[in-house]
Amino acid sequence: MEAHDEVVQISAMNGWIIGVSHYKDRGYQCWIVNPDLDVLSDGTYYSTSSAAMSAGRAFVERYH
């Protein structure tokens, strides 16, 4: 992460961690840590943190 990037939300669902980071010039991005401790991201930037979190939750619900 660069100095102006920050983690803005973290949530947990049944062994998965969902995080949202804010990137100053790009927006919000979700990332997921699965039960095997792999870190995953869809590579998409969202205009709001809630949209990014919703994308992360949808991913976990789909692949859980």
Secondary structure, DSSP 8 states (H G I E B T S, - for coil): --TT-EEEEEEEETTEEEEEEEETTTEEEEEEE-TT--EEE----BSSHHHHHHHHHHHHHHH-
